[in-house]
């Protein structure tokens, strides 16, 4: 799910929750999984449809806030 689409969907309150998980190929980068109210799962991506991954959880936390969520779960 592209970030701009996730922001628009967040305005309608469709996000149930978010999880931040370690990237499978790296033990230092994290990515965001979103779950909508219908329990469908999405990976947060950039405009070129590449998953957004970062080493800094604070950066991802700000992204999660921009899509309308105030809490998220970190999965190790």
N, C-alpha and C positions, 0 to 999 in steps of 0.2 A: 504494500500500500504506500503510494507516494505521500510524502509529508504534507503537501498542500491539500490532497484529498482527505487525509486523516484530520487535518485542522477543520475542514468544512464539515466532515461527519461529526466531529466533536462538538460543533456548535449546536447540533441537534440532540446531543446527549446519547449518542448511540454506543459509546464505549463503556464496557462493563469493567475492564481492568487492563493493566499492563504488567508485563514481566520483563525484567532485564536478565539476559542469560549470556554466558560466555560463548563466544564464537567457536564453532566446532573446530576450525583449523588453527585457533590461537588461544592461548591461555591468558592473554593480556587484554584482549579486546572484547567488548560487550555489545550486544544488539538488543533491540526492543521488539517484543511480540505483543500485539494488541488483540484483545478479545472483545467482540461486539456483543450486544444484548441477545443475539441469537446463537452465541457460543462459537461463532466462526473465528478462526485465528488468522492474523495478518502479521507480516514482518514489515516494520517501518523502513521505507526506502527513500532514496533521493530522487531528483527529477529524471535521472537516467535509469531508474528502476534498479539501482544497486542497493543492497541492504546498508543502512546506516550503522556503522560500527565505530566505537571509540574506546580508548583506554580510560577515559575519565567519566565516572558515573555522574558527576555533576552536570556535565554537558548533556548527557542523555536525560537526566532529570528535568532540565529546562525544556527539552524537546517534548517530553511527556506532558509538562504543564501547558505547553502551547496547544496541545490537542484537547485540552479540557479535563485532564485527570489530575488529581491532587495527591494520589498515592500510587505506589507500584511495589511489586515484589521482586527481590533479587534472588535468582536461582543459581546456586553454585554447581 
